[in-house]
């Protein structure tokens, strides 16, 4: 499921990086194997940190 910062585009999704901050890419309520593909279209783009954090609402 798309995170709050991701916009649907046809059968894929798009994320626009406007400022240096943490972006919410995925919300996944299921514990399972998934694939996340990231493609940068701007030369010189760099990804420094990728965090996977359990859903905070899971324990509620």
TORVOBA-966363 format. One record per residue (C-alpha): residue number from 1; residue in three letters; chain; x, y, z. Coordinates in steps of 0.1 Angstrom, whole numbers. Each point is the difference from the previous one (the first is absolute). Layout:
<rs>
+-----+-----+---+-------+-------+-------+
:   k :   r : c :     u :     v :     w :
+-----+-----+---+-------+-------+-------+
: NUM : ALA : A :     X :     Y :     Z :
...
+-----+-----+---+-------+-------+-------+
</rs>
This chain:
<rs>
+-----+-----+---+-------+-------+-------+
:   k :   r : c :     u :     v :     w :
+-----+-----+---+-------+-------+-------+
:   1 : UNK : A :     0 :     0 :     0 :
:   2 : UNK : A :    12 :    35 :    -8 :
:   3 : UNK : A :    14 :    22 :    27 :
:   4 : UNK : A :   -14 :    35 :     5 :
:   5 : UNK : A :    27 :    16 :   -21 :
:   6 : UNK : A :    -5 :   -21 :   -31 :
:   7 : UNK : A :   -24 :     9 :   -28 :
:   8 : UNK : A :   -16 :   -25 :   -24 :
:   9 : UNK : A :    11 :     2 :   -36 :
:  10 : UNK : A :   -16 :   -25 :   -24 :
:  11 : UNK : A :     9 :   -35 :    13 :
:  12 : UNK : A :    30 :    13 :    20 :
:  13 : UNK : A :     6 :    27 :    25 :
:  14 : UNK : A :    21 :    32 :     1 :
:  15 : UNK : A :    18 :    18 :    28 :
:  16 : UNK : A :    11 :    36 :    -5 :
:  17 : UNK : A :    30 :     9 :    22 :
:  18 : UNK : A :    -4 :    37 :     8 :
:  19 : UNK : A :    19 :     5 :    32 :
:  20 : UNK : A :    26 :   -20 :    20 :
:  21 : UNK : A :   -22 :   -20 :    25 :
:  22 : UNK : A :   -13 :   -35 :     8 :
:  23 : UNK : A :   -26 :   -11 :   -25 :
:  24 : UNK : A :   -28 :   -26 :     7 :
:  25 : UNK : A :     2 :   -24 :   -30 :
:  26 : UNK : A :   -18 :   -32 :    11 :
:  27 : UNK : A :   -27 :   -10 :    25 :
:  28 : UNK : A :    -2 :   -37 :     3 :
:  29 : UNK : A :   -22 :   -17 :    26 :
:  30 : UNK : A :    11 :   -35 :   -10 :
:  31 : UNK : A :    32 :   -16 :    11 :
:  32 : UNK : A :    12 :   -16 :   -33 :
:  33 : UNK : A :    27 :     3 :   -27 :
:  34 : UNK : A :    -5 :    30 :   -23 :
:  35 : UNK : A :    20 :    18 :   -27 :
:  36 : UNK : A :     6 :    37 :     0 :
:  37 : UNK : A :    16 :    15 :   -31 :
:  38 : UNK : A :    14 :    35 :     0 :
:  39 : UNK : A :    10 :    18 :   -32 :
:  40 : UNK : A :    15 :    35 :     0 :
:  41 : UNK : A :    -5 :    22 :   -31 :
:  42 : UNK : A :    21 :    29 :    11 :
:  43 : UNK : A :    38 :    -3 :    -6 :
:  44 : UNK : A :    20 :     2 :    33 :
:  45 : UNK : A :   -29 :   -12 :    22 :
:  46 : UNK : A :    12 :   -19 :    31 :
:  47 : UNK : A :   -18 :   -21 :    25 :
:  48 : UNK : A :    17 :     0 :    34 :
:  49 : UNK : A :   -23 :   -19 :    24 :
:  50 : UNK : A :   -28 :   -25 :    -4 :
:  51 : UNK : A :   -19 :   -10 :    32 :
:  52 : UNK : A :   -25 :   -27 :     5 :
:  53 : UNK : A :   -21 :     8 :    31 :
:  54 : UNK : A :   -28 :   -23 :    13 :
:  55 : UNK : A :   -35 :    16 :    -1 :
:  56 : UNK : A :    -6 :    18 :    33 :
:  57 : UNK : A :   -37 :    -9 :    -2 :
:  58 : UNK : A :     8 :   -37 :     0 :
:  59 : UNK : A :    -1 :    -3 :    38 :
:  60 : UNK : A :   -33 :    19 :     4 :
+-----+-----+---+-------+-------+-------+
</rs>
